[in-house]
């Protein structure tokens, strides 16, 4: 390959790049266009490097215009050891020569020489690592979900009390109706909304997939905010219903007695329940033991159980709950809508990423049923 061929090829690549930019206009590149753009850019950079190298070769091939006459420099006299030590000593004692500077090494920016900076390339990982993840708390507890495609209120009917049953003689028969008690709660909804604006330059130039990271951030934010809303609604519903409160004698009992009372406070008809508690309360349980008996730990780490019951931790919880969550808590949810707004913020050269979801929570504690499937207490000061 000659320098002329390299130059012609470089011009052709530049023309293809220019054509690609003109065709795309102000819109964002598609996936194929982005890949083609990166390939052409890499080829152009490679051809530029070759062009510089081949230019050196062609310079060597040219005939010199003037003859080069080598000169012989006389060999300098070797310095003595004494003079070397004296020079080093003078250098170290010279106050005008700093031994260190306050400015650290900075790659790809001043004050380091630009040539040196370019010789130390940096790379960016092709993904963003999330440190702000969140679990979907209602799903972890087994809350009963009602997925919906609309925002129309959803009414949930409840059987609050069974039919009246009386004893009669063989020849007698009931003449009066004795129906059970019925009630209902309504799931409406609140719109959880989030919006992130990103400049077109950032989307084009950031090394990791920024759009993917932004969309994930919106989804995680939705989960975290809805977890907090779920816990707030749960606390309000339970504190408003005295049938859900298990009195632990204002903290005079040990942890073993409190947790046993909480388990016993759930009517056996609901079966086995699941604990919901704060990580700080969980830490206080971790090494707690009954004050009597064999002193067996309350927490079985290997089985992931407290007193043989499953548990879920949430930093949004400030009470200890226990119950059958599929009967005691309900969630109404529309699909999470994710939108990319290309035109709305185009005047400021930005693209919007929007997430919206209509969600509501309801609880059996909001009914008048005397037997509640979720009960609660406080491990520090019960009922506070």
C-alpha positions in Angstrom: 0.0 0.0 0.0 1.3 3.4 -0.9 0.7 6.8 0.8 -1.5 7.9 -2.1 -3.7 4.8 -1.7 -4.1 5.4 2.0 -5.0 9.1 1.4 -7.6 8.1 -1.2 -9.1 5.5 1.1 -9.2 7.9 4.0 -11.1 10.4 1.7 -13.6 7.7 0.8 -14.2 6.9 4.5 -14.7 10.5 5.3 -17.3 10.8 2.5 -19.2 7.9 3.9 -19.2 9.4 7.4 -20.4 12.7 6.0 -23.2 10.9 4.1 -24.3 9.1 7.2 -24.5 12.3 9.3 -26.4 14.2 6.6 -28.9 11.3 6.2 -29.6 11.0 10.0 -30.2 14.8 10.3 -31.1 15.8 13.9 -32.6 12.4 14.9 -30.7 9.9 17.0 -28.7 7.1 15.2 -30.4 3.7 15.0 -28.5 0.7 16.3 -27.2 -0.2 12.8 -26.3 3.4 12.1 -24.4 3.7 15.4 -22.5 0.4 14.6 -21.6 1.7 11.1 -20.6 5.1 12.4 -18.2 3.5 15.0 -16.7 1.2 12.3 -16.1 4.0 9.9 -14.6 6.2 12.7 -12.3 3.4 13.8 -11.1 2.8 10.1 -10.5 6.5 9.7 -8.3 6.7 12.8 -6.4 3.6 11.7 -5.8 5.1 8.2 -4.6 8.4 9.8 -2.0 6.4 11.8 -0.9 4.6 8.7 -0.7 7.8 6.8 1.7 9.3 9.3 3.9 6.2 9.2 4.0 5.9 5.4 4.8 9.6 5.2 8.0 8.8 7.1 8.9 6.0 4.7 8.5 8.2 1.7 10.6 10.9 3.3 13.4 8.3 3.7 13.1 7.4 0.0 13.7 10.9 -1.2 17.2 11.8 -2.4 18.9 14.3 -0.1 19.3 17.7 -1.7 22.6 18.3 0.1 25.3 15.8 1.0 25.5 14.9 4.7 29.0 15.1 6.0 29.4 13.2 9.3 31.3 15.0 12.0 33.4 13.4 14.7 32.8 14.8 18.1 35.7 14.5 20.5 35.1 12.1 23.3 34.5 14.0 26.6 36.6 13.4 29.5 35.0 11.0 32.0 34.0 12.8 35.2 35.6 11.6 38.4 33.6 10.1 41.3 34.3 13.1 43.4 32.8 15.5 40.8 29.7 13.2 40.4 29.0 13.2 44.2 29.5 16.9 44.4 27.0 17.5 41.5 24.4 15.2 43.2 24.9 16.9 46.6 24.6 20.3 45.0 21.4 19.3 43.2 19.7 17.9 46.4 20.7 21.0 48.4 19.4 23.4 45.8 16.2 25.0 47.2 15.0 26.2 43.8 14.7 22.5 42.6 11.5 21.0 44.1 11.6 17.3 45.0 7.8 16.9 44.8 4.8 18.9 43.6 1.3 19.3 44.9 -0.2 18.6 41.5 -0.8 14.8 41.1 -0.5 13.0 37.8 -3.5 13.8 35.6 -4.2 11.6 32.6 -5.7 13.2 29.5 -5.8 16.7 30.9 -3.4 19.5 31.8 -0.9 20.2 33.2 0.6 16.9 32.0 2.0 17.1 28.4 -0.7 16.3 25.9 1.5 13.8 24.1 2.1 11.9 27.4 -1.6 12.0 28.2 -2.5 10.5 24.8 0.0 7.7 25.4 -1.9 6.5 28.5 -5.4 5.6 27.2 -8.4 5.0 29.5 -11.3 2.6 28.9 -14.8 2.7 30.3 -16.8 -0.4 31.3 -19.6 -1.0 28.8 -22.2 -1.2 31.5 -23.3 0.8 34.5 -23.3 -1.1 37.8 -26.3 -0.4 39.9 -25.9 0.3 43.6 -29.5 1.5 44.1 -31.5 -1.7 43.5 -34.7 -2.5 45.3 -36.9 -5.5 45.9 -40.6 -5.4 45.2 -41.8 -5.7 48.8 -45.5 -6.6 48.1 -44.3 -9.5 45.8 -41.8 -10.7 48.4 -44.5 -10.9 51.0 -47.0 -12.6 48.7 -49.5 -9.7 48.7 -52.5 -10.5 46.4 -52.1 -8.6 43.1 -54.9 -7.3 40.9 -53.2 -6.4 37.5 -55.4 -4.0 35.6 -55.3 -2.3 32.2 -57.4 0.7 33.3 -57.5 3.1 36.2 -61.1 2.5 37.1 -61.7 1.8 40.8 -61.8 -1.9 41.8 -64.2 -2.9 44.6 -63.2 -6.0 46.6 -66.1 -7.7 48.4 -65.5 -9.4 51.8 -67.3 -12.1 53.8 -66.9 -10.6 57.3 -69.0 -13.1 59.3 -70.6 -16.4 58.5 -74.3 -17.2 58.4 -76.2 -17.6 61.7 -76.7 -21.3 62.7 -79.2 -22.3 65.3 -80.4 -25.7 66.6 -84.0 -26.9 66.1 -86.1 -29.9 66.9 -86.6 -32.4 64.2 -90.1 -31.2 63.3 -89.2 -27.5 63.5 -87.7 -25.3 60.7 -86.2 -21.8 60.5 -88.4 -19.1 59.2 -86.1 -16.1 59.6 -83.0 -15.3 57.4 -79.7 -15.2 59.2 -77.2 -14.0 56.6 -73.6 -13.4 57.3 -72.0 -10.0 57.2 -70.5 -8.5 54.1 -68.2 -5.6 53.5 -65.9 -4.1 50.8 -62.9 -1.9 50.2 -62.1 0.0 47.0 -58.8 0.1 45.2 -58.4 3.4 43.4 -54.9 4.5 42.6 -52.2 7.2 42.6 -50.0 7.8 39.6 -46.3 7.3 40.3 -44.5 9.4 37.8 -40.8 9.9 37.0 -39.0 11.8 34.2 -35.3 12.0 33.3 -34.0 14.4 30.5 -30.8 13.5 28.7 -29.0 15.6 26.2 -28.5 14.2 22.7 -24.7 14.7 23.1 -24.6 12.6 26.2 -26.5 9.8 24.5 -24.1 9.9 21.5 -20.8 10.3 23.5 -21.2 8.4 26.8 -19.2 5.1 26.6 -21.7 2.9 28.4 -25.4 2.4 27.3 -26.8 5.5 29.0 -30.4 5.0 27.8 -30.5 1.5 29.2 -29.2 2.8 32.6 -31.7 5.6 32.7 -34.6 3.2 32.1 -33.4 0.8 34.7 -33.1 3.8 37.2 -36.7 4.7 36.5 -37.9 1.2 37.2 -35.9 0.9 40.4 -37.2 4.3 41.6 -40.8 3.2 41.0 -40.3 0.1 43.1 -38.6 1.9 46.0 -41.2 4.7 46.1 -44.1 2.2 45.9 -42.5 0.2 48.8 -42.5 3.3 51.0 -46.2 4.0 50.0 -47.1 0.4 50.8 -45.6 0.5 54.3 -47.2 3.9 55.1 -50.6 2.6 54.1 -50.1 -0.7 56.0 -49.1 1.1 59.2 -52.1 3.5 59.0 -54.6 0.7 58.3 -53.3 -1.5 61.2 -53.0 1.3 63.7 -56.6 2.3 63.0 -57.9 -1.2 63.8 -57.4 -2.4 67.4 -58.0 -6.1 66.3 -54.6 -6.1 64.5 -52.7 -5.0 67.6 -50.9 -7.5 69.8 -50.2 -6.1 73.2 -46.6 -6.9 74.2 -47.0 -5.1 77.6 -45.1 -2.0 76.5 -41.7 -3.8 76.0 -41.6 -5.6 79.4 -41.4 -9.0 77.7 -38.3 -10.4 76.2 -38.0 -10.8 72.4 -39.0 -14.5 72.6 -42.2 -13.7 74.4 -43.1 -10.8 72.1 -42.6 -12.9 68.9 -44.5 -15.8 70.3 -47.4 -13.5 71.2 -47.3 -12.2 67.7 -47.6 -15.7 66.2 -50.3 -16.6 68.6 -52.2 -13.4 67.7 -52.8 -14.7 64.2 -55.9 -16.8 64.1 -55.0 -20.5 63.2 -57.6 -20.4 60.4 -55.1 -18.4 58.3 -52.3 -21.0 58.5 -48.7 -20.1 58.7 -47.7 -16.5 58.4 -44.6 -14.4 57.4 -42.8 -11.8 59.5 -42.1 -8.3 58.2 -39.6 -6.3 60.2 -36.9 -3.6 60.0 -33.3 -4.7 59.7 -32.5 -3.0 63.0 -35.1 -5.1 64.8 -33.8 -8.1 62.9 -30.3 -7.4 64.2 -31.7 -7.4 67.8 -33.3 -10.8 67.2 -30.2 -12.3 65.5 -28.5 -13.4 68.8 -31.5 -13.3 71.1 -32.4 -16.4 73.1 -35.3 -17.3 75.4 -34.8 -16.4 79.1 -36.0 -19.9 79.9 -35.9 -23.3 78.3 -32.9 -24.6 76.3 -31.7 -21.2 75.2 -32.1 -22.0 71.5 -31.6 -19.0 69.2 -34.7 -17.4 67.8 -33.1 -17.0 64.4 -32.2 -20.0 62.3 -29.8 -18.5 59.7 -29.3 -21.6 57.7 -33.1 -22.1 57.2 -33.8 -18.3 57.0 -36.5 -18.4 59.6 -37.4 -16.7 62.9 -39.0 -19.2 65.3 -39.6 -21.5 62.3 -41.5 -18.8 60.4 -40.4 -17.0 57.1 -39.4 -13.4 57.3 -39.0 -10.4 55.0 -36.8 -7.3 55.8 -37.6 -3.8 54.8 -36.0 -0.5 55.9 -39.4 1.2 55.4 -41.0 -0.9 58.2 -41.0 0.6 61.7 -43.2 -2.1 63.3 -43.0 -5.9 63.4 -45.8 -7.5 61.4 -46.9 -11.1 61.1 -49.6 -12.5 59.0 -51.0 -14.2 55.9 -50.3 -11.5 53.4 -52.2 -13.0 50.5 -55.4 -12.5 52.6 -54.4 -9.4 54.5 -53.0 -7.1 51.8 -54.0 -6.2 48.2 -52.4 -4.3 45.4 -53.9 -2.8 42.3 -51.4 -2.1 39.5 -51.5 -0.9 35.9 -48.6 -1.9 33.7 -45.5 0.3 34.1 -45.5 2.6 31.1 -42.1 3.6 29.8 -41.9 6.4 27.1 -39.1 8.0 25.1 -40.0 11.6 24.4 -38.1 12.5 21.2 -39.8 15.7 20.2 -41.1 17.3 23.4 -37.7 18.6 24.5 -36.1 18.7 21.1 -35.8 22.5 21.3 -33.2 22.1 24.1 -31.6 19.1 22.3 -32.8 16.7 24.9 -34.6 13.4 25.0 -37.0 12.6 27.8 -37.4 9.2 29.5 -40.7 8.9 31.4 -42.1 6.1 33.6 -45.7 6.1 34.9 -47.7 3.5 36.9 -51.1 3.7 38.6 -51.0 1.9 41.9 -53.1 1.5 45.1 -53.0 -0.6 48.2 -55.8 -1.9 50.5 -55.8 -4.1 53.6 -58.2 -6.4 55.4 -57.5 -4.2 58.4 -59.7 -1.6 56.7 -62.7 -3.8 57.2 -64.6 -4.5 60.4 -63.6 -8.2 60.5 -62.7 -9.2 64.1 -60.3 -11.9 62.9 -57.5 -10.2 61.1 -55.0 -12.0 58.8 -52.2 -9.5 59.6 -51.2 -8.4 63.2 -48.5 -6.2 64.5 -46.6 -5.0 67.5 -43.4 -2.9 68.3 -40.3 -4.6 69.5 -39.2 -1.5 71.4 -42.5 0.1 72.7 -45.5 -1.9 71.7 -48.3 0.1 70.1 -46.3 3.3 69.8 
